[in-house]
Amino acid sequence: MTTQLGLPDDIQACLFDLDGVVTRTAVVHAAAWKETFDAFLRERDGTGFRPFTDPDYDQYVDGRPRADGVRSFLASRGVELPEGSPDDPPDAQTVNGVGNRKNELLLEKIRTDGVEPYEGTLRYIDAVRGAGLATAIVSSSANTRDVLRSIDAERLFDVRIDGVVARERKLPGKPHPDTFLAAARDLGVEPSRAAVFEDALAGMDAGRSGHFGYVVGVDRVGQTDALYAHGADRVVKDLAELGGHA
């Protein structure tokens, strides 16, 4: 049985990823990663370097905490860097330094171009809350609160588990389920009664391994089959397809 929200009728809470689900920032993240990694590889390998690609983003970076994304992608190219520390400067040749360079570029792009929400998602969240379900934002981004405030959406979530909270609580990021599990726990809901909404393959893996009651994949880039393969119960191009028009 599904409700008018397109969810099983025993779901009590909805856990939403930010980038690519609530806001149109996934493409901005991808561009910042490409600029960062291409510059790093060009300096390391010269003009014949192999550029960072969209499949690289999907497989190694999307949805993961920043340092994990750096580590994962560089390992795929046989590159290993010292970890460094979170306050490394953006020109440091460390995992944290490369990650901080990406974040610097991301913030520049957001300041220049602003942040746009997916209106279908905002309407769906309004409907979810109107139906009495609890809501949480679950993101690896350390900029989650600022992004939500910029679109006046912080009020839509009862709980926030983001990169800042994950670091404070020492929670491993996606594809591990720990951040989603923490959100369910903070809401007082069993994982089997919570639905996960994600656009990243790592997020699908987290939803599946966390044994959540329902996992919705949001396909913004034409990867429906991959989202299903990584654990989605249903894939939509926009959350408005699920119903629940507020």
C-alpha positions in Angstrom: 0.0 0.0 0.0 1.2 3.5 -0.8 -0.1 6.8 0.4 -0.9 9.9 -1.6 2.8 10.8 -1.0 3.9 7.8 -3.1 5.3 6.1 0.0 4.5 2.9 1.9 1.8 3.7 4.5 4.0 2.8 7.5 6.6 5.5 6.7 6.8 8.1 9.5 9.8 10.2 8.4 11.5 11.4 5.3 15.3 11.9 5.1 16.4 14.1 2.2 19.8 14.6 0.7 20.6 18.3 -0.2 22.6 18.6 -3.5 20.6 17.3 -6.4 17.5 16.6 -4.4 16.6 19.8 -2.7 18.9 22.2 -4.5 20.4 22.5 -8.0 23.9 22.4 -6.6 25.0 19.0 -7.7 26.1 20.4 -11.1 28.0 23.2 -9.2 29.8 20.6 -7.0 30.7 18.6 -10.1 32.1 21.6 -11.9 34.2 22.6 -8.8 35.5 19.0 -8.5 36.5 18.9 -12.2 38.3 22.2 -12.0 40.1 21.1 -8.8 41.2 17.7 -10.0 42.1 18.7 -13.6 44.4 21.4 -12.2 46.0 18.9 -9.8 46.4 16.2 -12.5 47.7 18.8 -15.0 50.4 19.9 -12.6 51.3 16.3 -11.8 51.2 14.7 -15.2 51.6 17.6 -17.6 49.5 18.6 -20.6 48.8 14.9 -21.5 46.9 14.3 -18.2 43.7 12.3 -18.2 40.9 14.7 -17.2 38.3 14.1 -14.5 35.0 12.9 -16.0 31.3 12.7 -15.2 31.6 9.0 -14.6 34.5 9.7 -12.2 32.2 12.1 -10.3 29.4 9.6 -10.1 31.6 6.7 -9.0 34.1 8.2 -6.7 32.9 11.6 -5.4 29.1 12.2 -5.6 27.5 12.1 -2.2 30.7 11.4 -0.2 32.3 13.6 2.4 34.9 15.9 0.8 38.0 14.1 2.0 36.6 10.7 1.1 35.9 11.9 -2.4 39.5 13.2 -2.8 40.9 10.0 -1.5 38.6 7.7 -3.6 39.2 9.5 -6.9 43.0 9.9 -6.5 43.2 6.2 -5.6 41.5 5.3 -8.9 44.4 7.1 -10.6 47.1 5.4 -8.4 47.8 8.6 -6.5 48.2 8.7 -2.7 48.6 11.9 -0.7 49.2 12.5 3.0 46.0 13.3 4.9 47.1 16.7 6.2 44.6 18.4 8.5 41.1 20.0 8.0 42.6 23.5 8.2 45.2 22.9 5.4 45.5 25.8 2.9 43.9 25.1 -0.5 47.3 24.8 -2.2 48.6 22.1 0.2 49.4 18.8 -1.5 47.3 16.8 0.9 43.9 15.2 0.9 42.5 18.0 3.0 44.3 20.7 1.0 42.8 19.4 -2.3 39.4 19.2 -0.7 39.6 22.7 0.7 40.5 24.0 -2.8 37.4 22.4 -4.1 35.3 24.0 -1.4 36.8 27.4 -2.1 35.9 27.0 -5.8 32.4 25.8 -4.8 31.7 28.8 -2.6 33.0 31.2 -5.3 30.5 29.6 -7.8 27.6 29.8 -5.3 28.4 33.4 -4.5 28.5 34.3 -8.2 25.5 32.3 -9.4 23.4 31.8 -6.3 21.5 28.7 -5.3 18.2 27.5 -6.9 15.9 25.0 -5.2 13.9 22.3 -7.0 10.4 23.6 -6.6 8.9 20.2 -7.0 10.9 19.0 -4.0 9.9 22.0 -1.8 6.2 21.4 -2.6 6.7 17.7 -1.8 8.3 18.5 1.5 5.5 20.8 2.4 3.0 18.0 1.6 5.1 15.5 3.7 5.0 17.8 6.7 1.3 18.6 6.2 0.7 14.9 6.4 2.4 14.8 9.8 5.6 13.1 8.7 8.9 14.2 10.3 11.7 15.5 8.0 15.5 15.6 8.1 18.2 16.9 5.8 21.2 14.6 5.5 24.1 15.9 3.5 27.9 15.5 3.5 28.2 19.2 2.8 29.6 21.4 5.5 27.7 24.3 3.9 24.3 22.8 4.3 22.9 25.4 6.8 24.0 28.3 4.7 22.5 26.8 1.5 19.2 26.1 3.2 19.0 29.6 4.6 19.7 31.1 1.2 16.5 29.5 -0.1 14.5 29.9 3.1 14.2 26.2 3.6 15.9 25.6 7.0 12.4 25.6 8.5 11.4 22.6 6.5 13.5 20.2 8.4 13.2 19.0 12.0 16.8 17.6 12.0 20.0 18.4 10.2 22.8 15.9 9.9 25.5 17.5 7.6 29.3 17.5 7.3 29.7 19.6 10.4 27.5 17.4 12.6 29.1 14.2 11.1 32.6 15.5 12.1 31.4 16.4 15.6 29.9 12.9 16.1 32.6 11.1 14.1 30.1 9.6 11.7 31.4 8.0 8.6 29.9 9.4 5.4 28.0 7.9 2.6 28.1 5.1 1.3 28.0 4.1 4.9 24.5 4.6 6.4 25.5 6.2 9.6 24.4 9.8 8.8 21.0 8.6 7.7 20.7 6.4 10.8 21.7 9.3 13.0 18.9 11.4 11.4 16.3 8.7 12.0 17.5 8.3 15.6 17.3 12.0 16.2 13.7 12.0 14.9 12.9 9.0 17.1 12.0 6.8 14.2 13.1 3.3 13.4 15.0 3.1 10.0 12.3 0.7 8.7 9.8 3.5 9.1 11.9 6.1 7.3 12.3 6.9 3.6 15.5 8.1 2.1 15.6 10.5 -0.9 18.9 10.6 -2.8 20.4 11.3 -6.2 23.9 9.8 -5.6 24.8 6.2 -6.0 26.6 6.4 -2.7 23.4 7.6 -1.1 21.6 4.6 -2.6 24.2 2.3 -1.1 23.6 4.0 2.3 19.9 3.6 2.1 20.2 -0.1 1.2 22.8 -1.0 3.8 20.9 0.9 6.5 17.7 -1.2 5.9 15.5 1.8 5.5 11.8 1.3 4.8 11.9 3.0 1.3 14.6 4.4 -0.9 13.8 6.9 -3.6 16.4 7.7 -6.3 16.1 11.1 -7.9 17.5 10.9 -11.4 18.8 14.3 -12.6 21.4 13.0 -15.0 20.1 9.9 -16.7 21.3 7.2 -14.4 18.0 5.5 -13.6 19.4 1.9 -14.1 22.4 2.6 -11.9 20.2 4.0 -9.1 18.0 0.9 -9.2 21.1 -1.3 -9.2 22.4 0.5 -6.1 19.2 -0.1 -4.1 16.5 2.3 -5.1 12.9 1.1 -4.6 11.7 3.7 -7.0 13.3 6.3 -9.2 11.8 9.6 -10.3 13.1 12.5 -12.2 11.4 15.0 -9.8 9.7 14.4 -6.5 6.5 16.0 -7.9 6.0 12.6 -9.6 5.3 11.0 -6.2 2.2 13.1 -5.7 1.5 15.0 -2.5 0.8 18.3 -4.1 0.6 20.9 -1.4 
